[in-house]
Structures are given as C-alpha cells and as structure tokens.
Amino acid sequence: MTRIVVQADIADQIRRAHGQIELIDDQGNRIGLVRRPPSEDEIQFAKSRVGSKGPTSTIDEVIARIEAL
C-alpha cells in the first residue's frame, strides 16, 4: 500500500466530507477517490433495514443514481 501524507487543512476537509471525495490535481485531472468508512450510526441504520418491506433497487440502479449526482 502506498501512503501519502496530506497537509492538516486537507485532512480536515476530508474528515468533514460526507460520502466519497474526488481528488484532483491543479490542472483539474482526477487523481482518485476517497471513501470514508461508514459511521457506527450508519451501520446500525443499515442493519435495522435488513428484512424490511419497501421499494428495492438493483445494484445497477443504485450506481446509476450515484453517478447522476
């Protein structure tokens, strides 16, 4: 694994972000994505939904919605 150390202000921006974060260089080219792990509250919410009735989506539908954001 490669480890890159970022400045404190950048690290704070990443910590405060919700969802995935796109990293770009000074030319606007995508370097990569950062995904934070789910919080304990998010995990508990997801577990509470297991087996519940309601609308469902395929993984392809979920990906399409996320990409549309």
C-alpha positions in Angstrom: 0.0 0.0 0.0 1.2 3.5 -0.8 0.9 6.1 1.9 0.6 9.8 1.1 0.7 12.4 3.9 -1.5 15.4 3.3 -1.4 18.8 5.0 -3.6 19.2 8.1 -6.1 21.5 6.3 -6.7 19.0 3.6 -7.1 16.2 6.1 -9.7 18.3 7.9 -11.6 18.8 4.7 -11.6 15.0 4.1 -12.8 14.3 7.6 -15.7 16.8 7.3 -16.9 15.5 4.0 -19.9 13.2 3.5 -19.7 10.4 1.0 -17.0 10.0 -1.5 -14.4 12.7 -2.2 -12.9 13.3 -5.6 -9.2 14.2 -5.6 -8.0 16.4 -8.5 -4.6 17.9 -9.4 -4.0 21.6 -10.1 -5.0 21.0 -13.7 -8.4 19.6 -12.8 -7.4 16.0 -13.7 -8.8 13.3 -11.5 -6.3 11.6 -9.3 -8.6 9.3 -7.4 -11.4 8.9 -5.0 -11.5 8.7 -1.2 -14.3 6.8 0.5 -14.6 7.1 4.2 -15.8 4.1 6.2 -19.4 4.1 7.4 -20.0 5.5 10.9 -21.4 3.3 13.6 -24.8 5.1 13.3 -24.8 4.4 9.5 -24.0 0.7 10.1 -26.8 0.4 12.7 -29.3 2.1 10.4 -28.4 -0.3 7.6 -28.7 -3.3 9.9 -32.1 -2.1 11.0 -33.3 -2.1 7.4 -32.5 -5.7 6.8 -35.6 -7.6 6.0 -37.8 -4.5 5.9 -40.6 -4.1 3.3 -40.4 -1.3 0.9 -39.1 -0.3 -2.5 -35.9 -2.0 -3.7 -33.3 -1.2 -6.3 -30.8 -3.3 -8.2 -27.1 -2.5 -7.8 -27.2 -1.1 -11.4 -30.0 1.3 -10.5 -28.1 2.4 -7.4 -24.9 3.0 -9.3 -26.8 5.0 -12.0 -28.3 7.2 -9.3 -25.0 7.9 -7.7 -23.3 8.6 -11.0 -26.1 11.1 -11.8 -25.2 13.2 -8.7 
